[in-house]
């Protein structure tokens, strides 16, 4: 089973169909890797399929799943996992990640629902993650998710998250914006949460924008520019753990490529700033 954390480099970008033609014709030189949801591409053929294959032959890719429903009591969709395994192999995908949530209960719910922060849920979810890893024959990365309610909570979010990844022996997809959003919505300190993340398990990270519903209520939309406190939290993460690959997520109100690249380049600037400071300290 693969245990290598960093198989990709620097700053990445979520590849969406609306920008695929532009990326294929003129790939930005500053993008180190791309990310897609496998559900959106496994069955795609024709021109889009050929374009996607051309991209995966030239660039590093990771996959961020949407529908494994790891927290559900429904049976795992092992047929789908077989398709994912083939897709990962065919396109030489570097990492496969999923959400620590569920999205099915006797049918698809079309939303990511929060898992109760309980010891029972730790055991249940970790066993499902281990089964996924056995089928795929590789570790997967689990994302810390945004949530707006915590039904049946017996543990703090960070304790629950760490217990799951430890019990499952999986990697971490660190979502910086989700930490910030949850810290505002649930009243905890974002840096304290960040410091408790198991650094040795970080495969890569997400950064994104959110919607401000109210001063104390943020919605994780991936539909806006990243705000300054979230950039500062990313810089703090590098300060704590060193530089790790980081990807810009943008799913709605997608601006022109040039605007997206401004944010990708902010990631690279923060990474380079850390490297310069680290070299000075080591000199």
Backbone as numpy.savetxt, mean C-alpha at the origin, in Angstrom:
# Nx Ny Nz CAx CAy CAz Cx Cy Cz
10.29 -19.46 0.40 9.44 -18.26 0.40 10.32 -17.01 0.40
10.03 -16.07 -0.48 10.84 -14.85 -0.57 10.72 -14.03 0.70
11.88 -13.57 1.22 11.88 -12.74 2.42 12.60 -11.42 2.20
12.95 -11.08 0.97 13.68 -9.85 0.69 12.73 -8.66 0.72
12.96 -7.67 1.62 12.03 -6.55 1.71 12.05 -5.62 0.49
13.24 -5.09 0.12 13.28 -4.04 -0.90 13.68 -4.63 -2.25
12.67 -4.86 -3.09 12.90 -5.38 -4.44 12.65 -4.30 -5.48
12.29 -3.11 -5.03 11.98 -1.98 -5.90 12.76 -0.78 -5.39
12.69 0.34 -6.10 13.57 1.45 -5.71 12.85 2.79 -5.72
13.28 3.64 -4.82 12.98 5.06 -4.80 11.48 5.40 -4.77
11.01 6.13 -5.79 9.65 6.67 -5.80 8.82 6.04 -6.91
7.59 5.66 -6.57 6.71 5.00 -7.54 5.43 5.77 -7.78
4.66 5.27 -8.74 3.40 5.90 -9.13 2.36 4.84 -9.41
1.15 5.05 -8.90 0.04 4.16 -9.23 -0.34 4.33 -10.69
-0.37 3.22 -11.42 -0.68 3.28 -12.86 -2.17 3.08 -13.07
-2.85 4.11 -13.57 -4.27 4.06 -13.84 -4.50 4.08 -15.34
-5.59 3.50 -15.78 -5.85 3.40 -17.22 -5.94 4.77 -17.89
-6.41 5.77 -17.16 -6.58 7.09 -17.76 -5.25 7.73 -18.15
-4.15 7.26 -17.57 -2.84 7.83 -17.91 -1.94 6.82 -18.62
-2.48 5.64 -18.91 -1.64 4.58 -19.48 -1.03 4.99 -20.81
-1.83 5.56 -21.72 -1.32 5.93 -23.03 -0.15 6.91 -22.92
-0.30 7.89 -22.03 0.76 8.88 -21.87 2.03 8.25 -21.31
1.85 7.33 -20.34 3.01 6.69 -19.72 3.74 5.80 -20.73
2.96 5.05 -21.53 3.56 4.16 -22.53 4.36 4.97 -23.55
3.78 6.07 -24.00 4.43 6.88 -25.04 5.65 7.63 -24.52
5.58 8.08 -23.27 6.70 8.86 -22.72 6.85 8.58 -21.23
7.47 7.45 -20.89 7.60 7.06 -19.48 8.45 8.08 -18.69
7.94 8.60 -17.59 8.72 9.55 -16.78 9.98 8.88 -16.23
11.10 9.54 -16.38 12.37 8.94 -15.97 12.51 8.84 -14.45
11.74 9.64 -13.71 11.89 9.65 -12.26 11.01 8.64 -11.53
10.22 7.87 -12.26 9.39 6.84 -11.62 10.19 5.54 -11.54
10.41 5.07 -10.30 11.20 3.87 -10.11 10.41 2.59 -10.22
9.09 2.68 -9.98 8.23 1.49 -10.10 6.78 1.94 -10.21
5.93 1.01 -10.65 4.50 1.28 -10.80 3.71 0.26 -9.99
2.47 0.64 -9.67 1.59 -0.25 -8.92 0.24 -0.33 -9.62
-0.34 -1.54 -9.64 -1.69 -1.75 -10.16 -2.45 -2.69 -9.24
-3.76 -2.66 -9.34 -4.61 -3.66 -8.68 -4.75 -4.84 -9.63
-4.37 -6.04 -9.24 -4.42 -7.17 -10.18 -5.83 -7.45 -10.69
-6.84 -7.19 -9.85 -8.22 -7.42 -10.25 -8.58 -6.64 -11.52
-7.93 -5.49 -11.71 -8.24 -4.63 -12.84 -7.50 -5.01 -14.12
-6.58 -5.99 -14.03 -5.73 -6.28 -15.18 -5.66 -7.75 -15.55
-6.00 -8.65 -14.66 -5.84 -10.09 -14.92 -6.58 -10.52 -16.18
-7.77 -10.00 -16.39 -8.59 -10.44 -17.54 -8.49 -9.53 -18.75
-7.64 -8.50 -18.68 -7.58 -7.51 -19.76 -6.70 -8.01 -20.90
-7.25 -7.99 -22.11 -6.49 -8.32 -23.31 -6.50 -7.17 -24.28
-6.34 -7.47 -25.57 -6.39 -6.44 -26.60 -5.30 -5.40 -26.45
-5.59 -4.18 -26.89 -4.60 -3.11 -26.87 -4.13 -2.81 -25.46
-5.07 -2.71 -24.50 -4.69 -2.41 -23.12 -3.78 -3.49 -22.56
-4.12 -4.74 -22.84 -3.30 -5.84 -22.36 -1.90 -5.80 -22.93
-1.79 -5.48 -24.23 -0.47 -5.39 -24.87 0.34 -4.22 -24.29
-0.35 -3.11 -24.04 0.34 -1.96 -23.45 0.85 -2.29 -22.05
0.01 -2.97 -21.29 0.41 -3.33 -19.93 1.61 -4.27 -19.96
1.56 -5.27 -20.83 2.68 -6.21 -20.95 3.97 -5.48 -21.35
3.86 -4.53 -22.25 5.03 -3.76 -22.66 5.62 -2.99 -21.48
4.73 -2.51 -20.59 5.21 -1.78 -19.41 5.90 -2.72 -18.42
5.31 -3.87 -18.14 5.90 -4.78 -17.15 7.20 -5.41 -17.65
7.40 -5.42 -18.97 8.66 -5.92 -19.52 9.78 -4.90 -19.35
9.42 -3.62 -19.18 10.42 -2.56 -19.11 10.66 -2.03 -17.70
9.62 -2.12 -16.84 9.70 -1.46 -15.54 9.31 -2.41 -14.41
9.75 -2.06 -13.20 9.35 -2.82 -12.01 7.90 -2.50 -11.65
7.15 -3.54 -11.26 5.75 -3.38 -10.87 5.50 -4.07 -9.53
4.57 -3.49 -8.77 4.00 -4.14 -7.59 2.49 -4.20 -7.77
1.85 -5.09 -7.04 0.39 -5.23 -7.09 -0.21 -4.97 -5.72
-1.28 -4.19 -5.71 -2.01 -3.87 -4.48 -3.44 -4.37 -4.64
-3.77 -5.46 -3.97 -5.06 -6.10 -4.15 -6.21 -5.37 -3.49
-7.42 -5.66 -4.00 -8.63 -4.99 -3.53 -9.68 -5.94 -2.97
-9.55 -7.25 -3.23 -10.71 -8.11 -2.99 -10.43 -9.43 -2.26
-9.27 -9.58 -1.64 -9.01 -10.82 -0.90 -9.90 -10.95 0.33
-10.30 -9.80 0.88 -11.20 -9.80 2.03 -10.62 -10.63 3.18
-9.43 -10.25 3.61 -8.69 -11.04 4.58 -9.40 -11.16 5.93
-10.22 -10.17 6.28 -10.89 -10.22 7.57 -12.24 -10.91 7.55
-12.68 -11.35 6.39 -14.01 -11.93 6.26 -14.06 -13.34 6.83
-15.27 -13.80 7.16 -15.48 -15.20 7.52 -15.87 -16.03 6.30
-16.05 -15.39 5.14 -16.26 -16.14 3.90 -15.00 -16.93 3.57
-15.12 -18.07 2.89 -13.92 -18.81 2.48 -13.03 -17.98 1.57
-11.72 -18.15 1.70 -10.81 -17.50 0.78 -11.09 -17.95 -0.65
-10.99 -17.05 -1.58 -11.20 -17.37 -2.99 -9.87 -17.91 -3.54
-9.67 -19.21 -3.38 -8.40 -19.80 -3.78 -8.26 -19.93 -5.29
-9.37 -19.98 -6.00 -9.31 -19.96 -7.46 -8.74 -18.63 -7.92
-9.23 -17.55 -7.34 -8.71 -16.22 -7.67 -7.24 -16.11 -7.30
-6.86 -16.67 -6.16 -5.46 -16.62 -5.76 -4.56 -17.34 -6.76
-5.07 -18.43 -7.34 -4.33 -19.11 -8.38 -4.10 -18.21 -9.59
-5.12 -17.43 -9.94 -5.00 -16.48 -11.05 -3.99 -15.38 -10.71
-4.04 -14.92 -9.46 -3.09 -13.90 -9.01 -1.66 -14.44 -9.09
-1.47 -15.67 -8.64 -0.13 -16.27 -8.67 0.42 -16.30 -10.09
-0.41 -16.70 -11.04 0.01 -16.74 -12.43 0.34 -15.34 -12.95
-0.50 -14.37 -12.59 -0.32 -12.98 -13.02 0.99 -12.42 -12.46
1.27 -12.68 -11.18 2.51 -12.19 -10.57 3.73 -12.77 -11.27
3.65 -14.04 -11.62 4.77 -14.70 -12.30 4.93 -14.20 -13.72
3.82 -14.10 -14.44 3.86 -13.70 -15.85 4.46 -12.32 -16.03
4.13 -11.40 -15.09 4.58 -10.02 -15.22 5.74 -9.67 -14.29
6.31 -10.68 -13.65 7.48 -10.50 -12.77 7.22 -9.40 -11.72
6.06 -9.49 -11.07 5.65 -8.51 -10.07 6.53 -8.67 -8.83
7.01 -7.54 -8.30 7.98 -7.57 -7.20 7.35 -7.78 -5.83
6.16 -7.24 -5.62 5.46 -7.40 -4.33 3.96 -7.52 -4.59
3.29 -8.24 -3.72 1.83 -8.28 -3.72 1.37 -7.85 -2.33
0.48 -6.89 -2.27 0.01 -6.36 -0.99 -1.52 -6.39 -0.95
-2.04 -6.32 0.26 -3.49 -6.26 0.48 -3.80 -5.44 1.71
-5.09 -5.15 1.87 -5.57 -4.33 2.98 -5.89 -5.19 4.21
-5.62 -4.65 5.38 -6.04 -5.32 6.61 -7.49 -4.91 6.89
-8.39 -5.57 6.15 -9.81 -5.22 6.21 -10.60 -6.38 5.62
-11.89 -6.17 5.40 -12.66 -7.17 4.67 -13.66 -6.45 3.76
-14.07 -7.14 2.70 -14.97 -6.51 1.72 -16.01 -7.50 1.23
-16.28 -8.55 2.01 -17.31 -9.52 1.61 -17.97 -10.13 2.82
-19.23 -10.46 2.66 -20.00 -11.23 3.65 -21.18 -11.83 2.89
-21.02 -13.08 2.47 -22.00 -13.72 1.59 -22.21 -12.90 0.32
-21.16 -12.33 -0.19 -21.21 -11.49 -1.38 -20.32 -10.29 -1.20
-19.98 -9.63 -2.30 -19.06 -8.50 -2.25 -19.75 -7.26 -1.72
-19.06 -6.52 -0.82 -19.63 -5.33 -0.21 -19.20 -4.04 -0.92
-18.22 -4.13 -1.81 -17.73 -2.98 -2.58 -17.27 -1.84 -1.68
-16.69 -2.21 -0.55 -16.06 -1.24 0.34 -15.12 -2.00 1.25
-14.16 -1.29 1.83 -13.21 -1.91 2.75 -13.69 -1.66 4.17
-14.11 -2.72 4.84 -14.72 -2.61 6.17 -13.68 -2.91 7.26
-13.81 -2.25 8.43 -12.82 -2.45 9.49 -12.98 -3.79 10.21
-11.86 -4.40 10.51 -11.83 -5.64 11.28 -11.82 -5.28 12.77
-12.60 -5.96 13.60 -12.55 -5.67 15.05 -11.14 -5.87 15.60
-10.68 -4.96 16.43 -9.35 -5.06 17.01 -9.42 -5.99 18.23
-9.44 -7.28 17.98 -9.55 -8.28 19.04 -8.52 -9.38 18.84
-8.20 -10.12 19.91 -7.29 -11.25 19.82 -7.84 -12.33 18.89
-9.15 -12.55 18.95 -9.77 -13.54 18.08 -9.57 -13.18 16.61
-9.71 -11.89 16.30 -9.53 -11.45 14.92 -8.08 -11.58 14.48
-7.14 -11.35 15.39 -5.72 -11.53 15.07 -5.46 -12.95 14.59
-5.95 -13.91 15.35 -5.73 -15.33 15.02 -6.39 -15.67 13.68
-7.61 -15.19 13.49 -8.37 -15.48 12.27 -7.69 -14.90 11.03
-7.35 -13.61 11.10 -6.78 -12.94 9.93 -5.38 -13.47 9.63
-4.58 -13.67 10.67 -3.22 -14.15 10.45 -3.22 -15.52 9.79
-4.14 -16.37 10.17 -4.23 -17.70 9.55 -4.57 -17.57 8.07
-5.44 -16.65 7.72 -5.80 -16.45 6.31 -4.62 -15.88 5.52
-3.87 -14.96 6.13 -2.69 -14.42 5.45 -1.66 -15.53 5.22
-1.45 -16.37 6.23 -0.50 -17.47 6.05 -0.93 -18.40 4.93
-2.24 -18.65 4.82 -2.74 -19.50 3.74 -2.49 -18.84 2.38
-2.72 -17.55 2.29 -2.44 -16.82 1.05 -0.97 -16.96 0.69
-0.10 -16.78 1.66 1.34 -16.86 1.41 1.76 -18.26 0.99
1.13 -19.27 1.57 1.42 -20.65 1.18 1.04 -20.90 -0.29
-0.12 -20.38 -0.68 -0.58 -20.58 -2.06 0.32 -19.83 -3.04
0.65 -18.58 -2.70 1.46 -17.76 -3.60 2.94 -18.10 -3.54
3.33 -18.81 -2.47 4.74 -19.16 -2.24 5.63 -17.93 -2.12
5.10 -16.93 -1.46 5.87 -15.72 -1.17 5.16 -14.94 -0.07
5.93 -14.12 0.63 5.32 -13.22 1.59 4.52 -12.16 0.87
3.43 -11.72 1.50 2.69 -10.57 1.00 2.88 -9.43 2.00
2.53 -8.22 1.59 2.61 -7.06 2.46 1.20 -6.63 2.84
1.00 -6.32 4.11 -0.31 -5.93 4.61 -0.30 -4.45 4.94
-1.31 -3.74 4.46 -1.41 -2.30 4.63 -2.21 -1.93 5.88
-1.68 -0.97 6.63 -2.46 -0.33 7.70 -3.52 0.54 7.05
-4.78 0.28 7.33 -5.87 0.92 6.58 -6.48 2.09 7.35
-7.14 2.97 6.62 -7.97 3.98 7.27 -9.29 3.34 7.68
-9.85 3.81 8.78 -11.13 3.28 9.26 -11.86 4.39 10.00
-13.20 4.27 10.05 -14.01 5.35 10.59 -14.85 4.91 11.78
-14.75 3.62 12.12 -15.39 3.07 13.32 -14.57 1.88 13.76
-14.62 1.55 15.04 -13.86 0.43 15.58 -14.79 -0.46 16.42
-15.64 -1.22 15.76 -16.60 -2.06 16.48 -15.92 -3.15 17.29
-16.34 -3.33 18.51 -15.82 -4.41 19.36 -14.36 -4.26 19.73
-13.86 -3.05 19.76 -12.42 -2.83 19.97 -11.97 -3.28 21.35
-10.94 -4.15 21.38 -10.31 -4.60 22.61 -8.83 -4.21 22.68
-8.27 -3.79 21.54 -6.85 -3.46 21.44 -6.70 -2.14 20.71
-5.56 -1.47 20.94 -5.24 -0.30 20.14 -4.95 -0.74 18.71
-5.17 0.18 17.77 -4.94 -0.14 16.36 -3.53 -0.66 16.11
-2.51 0.03 16.65 -1.13 -0.37 16.38 -0.83 -1.74 16.98
-1.37 -2.04 18.13 -1.14 -3.35 18.75 -1.80 -4.45 17.92
-2.98 -4.17 17.41 -3.66 -5.14 16.56 -2.88 -5.37 15.27
-2.47 -4.28 14.63 -1.73 -4.39 13.37 -0.45 -5.19 13.56
0.33 -4.85 14.59 1.59 -5.53 14.83 1.38 -6.99 15.19
0.33 -7.29 15.92 0.05 -8.68 16.29 -0.27 -9.51 15.05
-1.02 -8.93 14.11 -1.37 -9.66 12.89 -0.13 -9.94 12.06
0.70 -8.92 11.81 1.86 -9.14 10.93 2.88 -10.06 11.59
2.96 -10.03 12.91 3.88 -10.94 13.61 3.37 -12.38 13.54
2.09 -12.57 13.83 1.50 -13.91 13.81 1.50 -14.49 12.40
1.29 -13.66 11.40 1.24 -14.12 10.01 2.63 -14.22 9.39
3.61 -13.56 10.01 4.97 -13.48 9.45 4.92 -12.93 8.03
4.30 -11.77 7.89 4.18 -11.13 6.58 4.92 -9.80 6.60
5.00 -9.16 5.44 5.60 -7.84 5.33 4.55 -6.75 5.55
5.01 -5.51 5.54 4.16 -4.35 5.80 4.18 -3.41 4.59
2.99 -3.01 4.16 2.84 -1.86 3.25 2.43 -0.69 4.14
3.35 0.24 4.33 3.14 1.34 5.26 2.44 2.49 4.56
1.21 2.77 4.94 0.47 3.88 4.35 0.58 5.10 5.26
1.35 6.09 4.80 1.62 7.27 5.62 0.37 8.12 5.80
-0.39 8.31 4.72 -1.61 9.11 4.82 -2.63 8.47 5.74
-2.74 7.14 5.73 -3.69 6.48 6.61 -3.35 6.70 8.08
-2.06 6.72 8.39 -1.67 7.02 9.78 -2.15 8.42 10.15
-1.91 9.38 9.27 -2.31 10.76 9.56 -3.82 10.88 9.69
-4.56 10.32 8.72 -6.02 10.39 8.75 -6.57 9.76 10.03
-6.09 8.58 10.37 -6.58 7.90 11.58 -6.20 8.67 12.84
-5.02 9.30 12.84 -4.60 10.04 14.04 -5.53 11.21 14.30
-6.00 11.86 13.23 -6.95 12.96 13.39 -8.33 12.44 13.78
-8.79 11.42 13.09 -10.14 10.91 13.32 -10.30 10.22 14.66
-9.24 9.59 15.15 -9.34 8.79 16.38 -8.51 9.35 17.52
-7.90 10.51 17.31 -7.28 11.24 18.40 -6.03 10.61 18.99
-5.13 10.10 18.12 -3.87 9.62 18.66 -2.71 10.34 17.98
-1.49 10.15 18.51 -0.32 10.83 17.97 0.28 10.01 16.82
0.37 10.64 15.66 0.81 9.92 14.46 2.26 9.43 14.59
3.14 10.23 15.16 4.54 9.83 15.28 4.70 8.65 16.25
3.91 8.64 17.30 3.97 7.52 18.25 3.56 6.23 17.56
2.50 6.29 16.75 2.07 5.13 15.97 3.18 4.69 15.03
3.76 5.65 14.32 4.80 5.35 13.34 6.00 4.65 13.99
6.41 5.14 15.14 7.58 4.58 15.81 7.39 3.12 16.20
6.14 2.68 16.32 5.86 1.30 16.75 5.78 0.32 15.57
5.88 0.82 14.34 5.85 -0.05 13.16 7.12 -0.92 13.13
7.00 -2.21 12.83 8.19 -3.06 12.71 8.95 -2.74 11.43
10.01 -1.95 11.55 10.71 -1.41 10.39 11.25 -2.50 9.48
11.69 -3.61 10.06 12.31 -4.67 9.26 11.31 -5.36 8.33
10.03 -5.10 8.54 9.00 -5.73 7.70 8.51 -4.83 6.58
8.93 -3.56 6.53 8.42 -2.63 5.54 8.91 -3.02 4.15
7.98 -3.33 3.24 8.32 -3.65 1.85 8.35 -2.37 1.01
7.31 -1.54 1.19 7.26 -0.23 0.54 6.16 0.56 1.21
5.94 1.79 0.75 4.97 2.67 1.40 4.07 3.35 0.37
2.93 3.80 0.86 2.00 4.64 0.09 1.97 6.03 0.70
1.78 7.02 -0.17 1.46 8.36 0.30 0.38 8.91 -0.62
-0.56 9.67 -0.06 -1.72 10.12 -0.85 -2.35 11.34 -0.21
-3.34 11.87 -0.89 -4.12 12.98 -0.36 -5.44 12.50 0.23
-6.15 13.39 0.91 -7.42 13.04 1.53 -8.37 14.24 1.46
-9.61 13.98 1.87 -10.65 15.01 1.85 -10.94 15.44 3.29
-11.02 16.75 3.49 -11.31 17.29 4.82 -12.81 17.52 4.94
-13.47 16.59 5.63 -14.92 16.72 5.88 -15.16 17.72 7.00
-14.33 17.69 8.02 -14.39 18.60 9.16 -13.01 18.64 9.79
-12.82 19.55 10.73 -11.51 19.69 11.37 -11.04 18.40 12.01
-12.00 17.62 12.52 -11.65 16.37 13.20 -12.15 15.14 12.44
-12.41 15.30 11.13 -12.89 14.16 10.35 -12.35 14.24 8.93
-11.38 13.38 8.64 -10.75 13.30 7.33 -11.19 12.02 6.65
-11.30 12.08 5.31 -11.71 10.91 4.52 -10.58 10.56 3.55
-10.12 9.34 3.61 -9.03 8.86 2.76 -9.55 8.61 1.35
-9.32 9.57 0.45 -9.92 9.49 -0.89 -8.92 9.21 -2.00
-7.63 9.51 -1.78 -6.63 9.44 -2.86 -7.04 10.34 -4.01
-7.73 11.42 -3.69 -8.26 12.28 -4.74 -7.83 13.72 -4.62
-6.74 13.96 -3.88 -6.27 15.33 -3.68 -4.75 15.32 -3.53
-4.16 16.51 -3.56 -2.71 16.61 -3.35 -2.36 16.20 -1.92
-1.17 15.70 -1.75 -0.65 15.37 -0.41 -0.41 16.68 0.35
-0.81 16.72 1.60 -0.65 17.95 2.37 0.65 17.92 3.18
1.07 19.09 3.63 2.38 19.23 4.28 2.57 18.33 5.51
1.59 18.21 6.42 1.81 17.32 7.57 2.07 15.86 7.18
1.49 15.42 6.06 1.72 14.05 5.61 3.12 13.92 5.02
3.58 14.94 4.28 4.97 14.93 3.80 5.93 14.90 4.99
5.64 15.67 6.01 6.52 15.70 7.18 6.53 14.35 7.89
5.39 13.66 7.89 5.34 12.33 8.52 6.17 11.34 7.71
6.18 11.48 6.38 7.03 10.63 5.56 8.50 10.89 5.89
8.88 12.16 6.00 10.27 12.49 6.35 10.63 11.90 7.71
9.70 11.94 8.65 9.94 11.35 9.97 10.14 9.84 9.85
9.36 9.19 8.98 9.50 7.74 8.79 10.89 7.40 8.27
11.40 8.19 7.30 12.76 7.97 6.81 13.78 8.21 7.92
13.54 9.25 8.72 14.45 9.54 9.84 14.52 8.36 10.81
13.38 7.73 11.04 13.32 6.61 11.98 13.88 5.31 11.40
13.54 5.04 10.14 13.77 3.71 9.58 14.75 3.68 8.41
15.18 4.85 7.92 15.92 4.89 6.67 14.97 4.96 5.50
15.51 5.18 4.31 14.68 5.34 3.11 14.16 3.99 2.64
12.87 3.94 2.32 12.25 2.76 1.72 11.46 3.21 0.50
11.19 2.30 -0.45 10.42 2.69 -1.65 9.06 3.24 -1.26
8.65 4.32 -1.92 7.41 5.01 -1.58 6.65 5.37 -2.84
5.35 5.08 -2.86 4.53 5.25 -4.05 3.44 6.28 -3.84
3.26 7.14 -4.84 2.17 8.11 -4.84 0.90 7.45 -5.34
-0.17 7.47 -4.54 -1.48 6.97 -4.94 -2.36 8.15 -5.36
-2.98 8.03 -6.52 -3.98 9.02 -6.93 -5.03 8.28 -7.73
-6.25 8.17 -7.18 -7.31 7.37 -7.79 -8.44 8.20 -8.38
-8.62 9.43 -7.91 -9.72 10.27 -8.38 -9.20 11.68 -8.69
-9.94 12.39 -9.55 -9.51 13.75 -9.94 -8.04 13.73 -10.32
-7.67 12.80 -11.20 -6.27 12.61 -11.55 -5.81 13.77 -12.43
-4.79 14.49 -12.00 -4.31 15.64 -12.78 -3.40 15.19 -13.92
-2.93 16.11 -14.74 -1.98 15.76 -15.81 -0.72 15.12 -15.23
-0.02 14.36 -16.07 1.19 13.67 -15.64 2.19 14.63 -15.00
2.33 15.80 -15.57 3.29 16.77 -15.03 3.00 17.11 -13.59
1.70 17.21 -13.23 1.32 17.51 -11.85 1.61 16.31 -10.94
1.32 15.11 -11.41 1.64 13.92 -10.63 3.13 13.82 -10.37
3.92 14.14 -11.40 5.36 14.03 -11.25 5.93 15.02 -10.25
5.26 16.15 -10.06 5.72 17.09 -9.03 5.71 16.41 -7.66
4.65 15.61 -7.40 4.57 14.94 -6.10 5.52 13.73 -6.03
5.67 13.02 -7.14 6.67 11.94 -7.17 8.05 12.52 -6.86
8.34 13.68 -7.41 9.64 14.29 -7.19 9.81 14.83 -5.77
8.70 15.17 -5.11 8.80 15.53 -3.69 9.24 14.30 -2.89
8.68 13.14 -3.22 9.12 11.90 -2.56 10.63 11.74 -2.74
11.11 11.90 -3.97 12.53 11.72 -4.26 13.38 12.76 -3.53
12.87 13.99 -3.42 13.60 15.04 -2.71 13.75 14.70 -1.24
12.67 14.23 -0.63 12.73 13.86 0.79 13.67 12.67 0.99
13.63 11.72 0.07 14.56 10.59 0.14 16.01 11.06 0.02
16.27 11.95 -0.94 17.64 12.45 -1.14 18.12 13.28 0.04
17.21 14.07 0.64 17.56 14.85 1.83 18.02 13.94 2.95
17.29 12.82 3.13 17.69 11.87 4.17 19.07 11.29 3.87
19.32 10.93 2.62 20.61 10.34 2.25 21.76 11.32 2.50
21.54 12.59 2.16 22.57 13.60 2.39 22.86 13.74 3.87
21.80 13.82 4.68 21.98 13.96 6.13 22.65 12.72 6.70
22.28 11.54 6.20 22.87 10.29 6.68 24.36 10.24 6.35
24.72 10.69 5.16 26.14 10.69 4.75 26.94 11.66 5.63
26.33 12.80 5.95 27.03 13.76 6.81 27.28 13.19 8.21
26.27 12.49 8.72 26.42 11.91 10.05 27.46 10.79 10.07
27.57 10.10 8.91 28.50 8.97 8.82 29.93 9.41 8.52
30.08 10.68 8.08 31.42 11.16 7.66 32.34 11.34 8.86
